[in-house]
Amino acid sequence: MIAGDVMVEVANLHDPADVIILDPPRDGIHPKAIFKILDFKPKTFVYVSCKATSLARDLPFFVAAGYEVKKVQCVDLFPHAGHVETVVLMSRVKK
């Protein structure tokens, strides 16, 4: 597992990954980082989002890169609050 600033850590990665789990800040994935992340072309992405509008902005990049949304699940981590986490499972489409 690697945890850290995506702009720093993605430059240090050289091995292929089968699954990449993303949990970006509320603003979503940094525009400069999204293409570097997609270049890894794992079989599966799991995107954990705490802001639906950021998720909605980022998902089309994954779809355009050949990924299909397989499942979306909202998770209420903060009962009695108006916020939910959204977890999206995406798999690379076989062509």
DRENKOL-988698 format. One record per residue (C-alpha): x, y, z; residue number from 0. Coordinates in steps of 0.5 Angstrom, whole numbers, plus 2048, in hexadecimal, padded with zeros to 3 digits. Layout:
! DRENKOL-988698
<c1 = X c2 = Y c3 = Z nr = NUM>
...
//
This chain:
! DRENKOL-988698
<c1 = 800 c2 = 800 c3 = 800 nr = 0>
<c1 = 802 c2 = 807 c3 = 7FE nr = 1>
<c1 = 7FF c2 = 80D c3 = 802 nr = 2>
<c1 = 801 c2 = 814 c3 = 800 nr = 3>
<c1 = 800 c2 = 81A c3 = 7FC nr = 4>
<c1 = 7FF c2 = 817 c3 = 7F5 nr = 5>
<c1 = 803 c2 = 81C c3 = 7F1 nr = 6>
<c1 = 809 c2 = 81A c3 = 7F5 nr = 7>
<c1 = 807 c2 = 813 c3 = 7F6 nr = 8>
<c1 = 805 c2 = 811 c3 = 7EE nr = 9>
<c1 = 80C c2 = 813 c3 = 7EC nr = 10>
<c1 = 80F c2 = 80E c3 = 7F0 nr = 11>
<c1 = 80B c2 = 808 c3 = 7EE nr = 12>
<c1 = 80E c2 = 804 c3 = 7E8 nr = 13>
<c1 = 80B c2 = 7FD c3 = 7EA nr = 14>
<c1 = 804 c2 = 7FB c3 = 7E7 nr = 15>
<c1 = 7FE c2 = 7FB c3 = 7EB nr = 16>
<c1 = 7F8 c2 = 7F6 c3 = 7EB nr = 17>
<c1 = 7F4 c2 = 7FB c3 = 7EF nr = 18>
<c1 = 7F4 c2 = 802 c3 = 7F1 nr = 19>
<c1 = 7F0 c2 = 805 c3 = 7F7 nr = 20>
<c1 = 7EF c2 = 80D c3 = 7F6 nr = 21>
<c1 = 7ED c2 = 811 c3 = 7FC nr = 22>
<c1 = 7EE c2 = 818 c3 = 7FA nr = 23>
<c1 = 7EC c2 = 81E c3 = 7FE nr = 24>
<c1 = 7E6 c2 = 822 c3 = 7FD nr = 25>
<c1 = 7E8 c2 = 825 c3 = 7F7 nr = 26>
<c1 = 7E9 c2 = 81F c3 = 7F3 nr = 27>
<c1 = 7EF c2 = 81C c3 = 7EF nr = 28>
<c1 = 7F4 c2 = 822 c3 = 7ED nr = 29>
<c1 = 7F3 c2 = 823 c3 = 7E6 nr = 30>
<c1 = 7FB c2 = 822 c3 = 7E5 nr = 31>
<c1 = 7FB c2 = 81C c3 = 7E8 nr = 32>
<c1 = 7F4 c2 = 818 c3 = 7E5 nr = 33>
<c1 = 7F8 c2 = 816 c3 = 7DF nr = 34>
<c1 = 7FE c2 = 814 c3 = 7E2 nr = 35>
<c1 = 7FA c2 = 80F c3 = 7E7 nr = 36>
<c1 = 7F6 c2 = 80D c3 = 7E0 nr = 37>
<c1 = 7FC c2 = 80B c3 = 7DD nr = 38>
<c1 = 7FD c2 = 806 c3 = 7E2 nr = 39>
<c1 = 7F8 c2 = 802 c3 = 7DF nr = 40>
<c1 = 7F6 c2 = 7FD c3 = 7E4 nr = 41>
<c1 = 7F0 c2 = 7F8 c3 = 7E4 nr = 42>
<c1 = 7EC c2 = 7FC c3 = 7E9 nr = 43>
<c1 = 7EC c2 = 802 c3 = 7EC nr = 44>
<c1 = 7E8 c2 = 804 c3 = 7F3 nr = 45>
<c1 = 7E6 c2 = 80B c3 = 7F4 nr = 46>
<c1 = 7E4 c2 = 80D c3 = 7FB nr = 47>
<c1 = 7E1 c2 = 814 c3 = 7FA nr = 48>
<c1 = 7DE c2 = 819 c3 = 800 nr = 49>
<c1 = 7DB c2 = 81E c3 = 7FB nr = 50>
<c1 = 7D7 c2 = 81C c3 = 7F5 nr = 51>
<c1 = 7D8 c2 = 822 c3 = 7F1 nr = 52>
<c1 = 7E0 c2 = 820 c3 = 7F1 nr = 53>
<c1 = 7DE c2 = 819 c3 = 7EF nr = 54>
<c1 = 7D9 c2 = 81B c3 = 7EA nr = 55>
<c1 = 7DF c2 = 81F c3 = 7E7 nr = 56>
<c1 = 7E4 c2 = 81A c3 = 7E7 nr = 57>
<c1 = 7E0 c2 = 814 c3 = 7E5 nr = 58>
<c1 = 7E0 c2 = 815 c3 = 7DD nr = 59>
<c1 = 7E7 c2 = 815 c3 = 7DD nr = 60>
<c1 = 7E7 c2 = 80E c3 = 7DF nr = 61>
<c1 = 7E2 c2 = 80C c3 = 7DA nr = 62>
<c1 = 7E6 c2 = 810 c3 = 7D5 nr = 63>
<c1 = 7EC c2 = 80C c3 = 7D6 nr = 64>
<c1 = 7E8 c2 = 805 c3 = 7D6 nr = 65>
<c1 = 7E5 c2 = 804 c3 = 7DD nr = 66>
<c1 = 7DE c2 = 802 c3 = 7DE nr = 67>
<c1 = 7DA c2 = 803 c3 = 7E5 nr = 68>
<c1 = 7D9 c2 = 7FC c3 = 7E8 nr = 69>
<c1 = 7D6 c2 = 7FE c3 = 7EE nr = 70>
<c1 = 7D4 c2 = 805 c3 = 7F2 nr = 71>
<c1 = 7D3 c2 = 804 c3 = 7FA nr = 72>
<c1 = 7D2 c2 = 80A c3 = 7FF nr = 73>
<c1 = 7D4 c2 = 809 c3 = 806 nr = 74>
<c1 = 7D2 c2 = 80D c3 = 80C nr = 75>
<c1 = 7D8 c2 = 80E c3 = 810 nr = 76>
<c1 = 7D5 c2 = 814 c3 = 814 nr = 77>
<c1 = 7CE c2 = 812 c3 = 816 nr = 78>
<c1 = 7C9 c2 = 818 c3 = 817 nr = 79>
<c1 = 7CE c2 = 81D c3 = 812 nr = 80>
<c1 = 7CC c2 = 81E c3 = 80B nr = 81>
<c1 = 7D2 c2 = 81B c3 = 808 nr = 82>
<c1 = 7D4 c2 = 814 c3 = 805 nr = 83>
<c1 = 7DA c2 = 811 c3 = 802 nr = 84>
<c1 = 7D9 c2 = 80E c3 = 7FB nr = 85>
<c1 = 7DD c2 = 808 c3 = 7F9 nr = 86>
<c1 = 7DD c2 = 807 c3 = 7F2 nr = 87>
<c1 = 7E0 c2 = 800 c3 = 7EF nr = 88>
<c1 = 7E2 c2 = 801 c3 = 7E8 nr = 89>
<c1 = 7E5 c2 = 7FB c3 = 7E3 nr = 90>
<c1 = 7E9 c2 = 7FC c3 = 7DD nr = 91>
<c1 = 7E5 c2 = 7FA c3 = 7D7 nr = 92>
<c1 = 7E8 c2 = 7F5 c3 = 7D3 nr = 93>
<c1 = 7E8 c2 = 7F6 c3 = 7CB nr = 94>
//
